[in-house]
Amino acid sequence: MKKREEGLVSFVIPCYNASLYIEDCLNGLLSQTYKNIEVILVNDASTDNTLEIVEQWIENTKPPFPTIVCNLPVNTGFAGALTTGYFMSSGEYIALNDADDISHPARVEKQVEFLLENPEYSLVGTNYKAFSDGKKEDGKEADWLYYGDSIRKIYGLGKHCVCHGTILFRGKYFDLFGGPTRRIKGAEDYEFIVKFLNANLKIENLKEVLYYYRLHDKQRSKEFYGSGEK
């Protein structure tokens, strides 16, 4: 098994044509109160100027954390880009952040604190607000998440109750059973969560809003869910 760096959080950002939003995403990571992070951005053969914006951001900002940009030569899709980033990660913990969303400054600190205080848990998501125009803090709070023992029951019914963009999990479990499937397009996030539950691992959602989910016309989730909010 890969030796992972204790305490390090590896942020993985799958990125395809995210030029309009990627700076907001990266600035959200720059403001994290938990400082022991690395950022792995997987550019999934974007056809816009995403790469140029990321490179300019790195040059201008000079982030205090390692920022690794992986440029894939062909588009592999959401699951392929995520798994590439997961393989490149070195952290004891892996966190996901979608390229068009923004993490609350205290997100990682509170998720890592939860896993340190609850070693029997393997993965933790958070509550979030969905926003489009205006201040992200004024967005609509999620109403479809579940908590505690209800999470396993909901997935047992074939339903979903963890916002994939909010998850932080122990990296050793990726090393054990791999990343999201490429066989079920549109349900990769569901299948990945179920892997943890099928391995009899415990997961939780934090009730506090620690993530801001951007609603826009080109977001990936609208292709599969219509409203774009799951």
Backbone hydrogen bonds, N-H to C=O, Kabsch-Sander energy under -0.5 kcal/mol:
donor,donor_aa,acceptor,acceptor_aa,energy
4,R,2,K,-0.6
5,E,90,S,-3.1
6,E,4,R,-0.5
8,L,5,E,-1.6
9,V,36,N,-2.2
10,S,8,L,-0.5
10,S,93,Y,-2.8
11,F,9,V,-0.8
11,F,38,E,-3.2
12,V,10,S,-0.5
12,V,95,A,-2.9
13,I,11,F,-0.5
13,I,40,I,-2.7
15,C,42,V,-2.6
21,Y,18,A,-1.5
22,I,18,A,-2.2
25,C,21,Y,-1.9
26,L,22,I,-2.6
27,N,23,E,-2.7
28,G,24,D,-1.7
29,L,25,C,-1.2
30,L,26,L,-2.0
31,S,27,N,-1.3
32,Q,29,L,-1.4
33,T,105,P,-2.6
35,K,33,T,-0.7
37,I,35,K,-2.0
38,E,9,V,-2.2
39,V,66,P,-2.8
40,I,11,F,-3.3
41,L,39,V,-0.6
41,L,68,I,-3.0
42,V,13,I,-2.4
42,V,40,I,-0.6
43,N,41,L,-0.8
43,N,70,C,-2.6
44,D,15,C,-3.1
44,D,42,V,-0.9
45,A,43,N,-2.1
53,I,49,N,-2.1
54,V,50,T,-2.4
55,E,51,L,-2.7
56,Q,52,E,-2.2
57,W,53,I,-2.4
58,I,54,V,-2.4
59,E,55,E,-2.1
60,N,56,Q,-2.7
61,T,57,W,-2.9
62,K,58,I,-2.2
68,I,39,V,-3.3
68,I,66,P,-0.5
69,V,67,T,-0.5
70,C,41,L,-2.9
70,C,68,I,-0.6
71,N,69,V,-0.6
72,L,43,N,-2.5
72,L,70,C,-0.8
80,G,76,T,-0.5
81,A,77,G,-2.6
82,L,78,F,-2.4
83,T,79,A,-2.6
84,T,80,G,-2.0
85,G,81,A,-2.1
86,Y,82,L,-2.6
87,F,83,T,-2.4
88,M,84,T,-1.5
89,S,85,G,-0.9
89,S,86,Y,-0.7
92,E,5,E,-1.6
92,E,8,L,-0.6
93,Y,8,L,-2.3
94,I,169,F,-2.9
95,A,10,S,-2.7
96,L,167,I,-2.2
97,N,12,V,-1.7
99,A,14,P,-0.8
101,D,98,D,-1.7
102,I,212,Y,-2.3
104,H,210,L,-1.9
107,R,104,H,-2.1
110,K,106,A,-2.2
111,Q,107,R,-2.1
112,V,108,V,-3.0
113,E,109,E,-2.0
114,F,110,K,-1.8
115,L,111,Q,-2.1
116,L,112,V,-2.4
117,E,113,E,-2.2
118,N,114,F,-1.4
121,Y,118,N,-2.3
122,S,202,K,-2.9
123,L,202,K,-1.0
124,V,168,L,-2.6
125,G,204,E,-2.6
127,N,206,L,-1.1
127,N,208,E,-1.3
129,K,211,Y,-2.0
130,A,140,K,-2.9
131,F,213,Y,-2.5
132,S,133,D,-0.6
138,D,135,K,-1.3
139,G,136,K,-1.6
140,K,130,A,-2.4
142,A,128,Y,-2.3
146,Y,161,C,-1.3
150,S,147,Y,-1.4
151,I,148,G,-1.6
153,K,149,D,-1.2
154,I,150,S,-2.5
155,Y,151,I,-2.2
156,G,152,R,-1.9
157,L,153,K,-0.9
157,L,154,I,-0.7
158,G,155,Y,-1.7
159,K,154,I,-2.1
164,H,162,V,-0.7
166,T,163,C,-1.9
167,I,164,H,-1.5
168,L,124,V,-1.8
169,F,94,I,-2.7
170,R,122,S,-2.2
171,G,92,E,-2.6
173,Y,170,R,-2.0
174,F,170,R,-0.5
174,F,171,G,-0.8
175,D,171,G,-1.7
176,L,172,K,-1.1
177,F,173,Y,-2.5
178,G,174,F,-2.5
185,K,183,R,-0.5
187,A,184,I,-1.9
191,E,187,A,-2.4
192,F,188,E,-1.9
193,I,189,D,-1.9
194,V,190,Y,-2.2
195,K,191,E,-1.5
196,F,192,F,-1.0
196,F,193,I,-0.6
197,L,193,I,-1.6
198,N,194,V,-3.2
199,A,195,K,-1.2
200,N,197,L,-1.7
201,L,196,F,-2.5
202,K,120,E,-0.8
204,E,123,L,-1.6
206,L,125,G,-2.4
210,L,127,N,-2.0
210,L,208,E,-0.7
212,Y,102,I,-2.9
213,Y,129,K,-2.8
213,Y,211,Y,-0.5
214,R,212,Y,-0.6
215,L,131,F,-3.5
216,H,214,R,-0.5
219,Q,216,H,-1.3
222,K,219,Q,-1.0
223,E,219,Q,-0.5
223,E,220,R,-1.3
224,F,220,R,-0.5
224,F,221,S,-0.8
225,Y,221,S,-3.2
226,G,222,K,-1.2
227,S,225,Y,-2.4
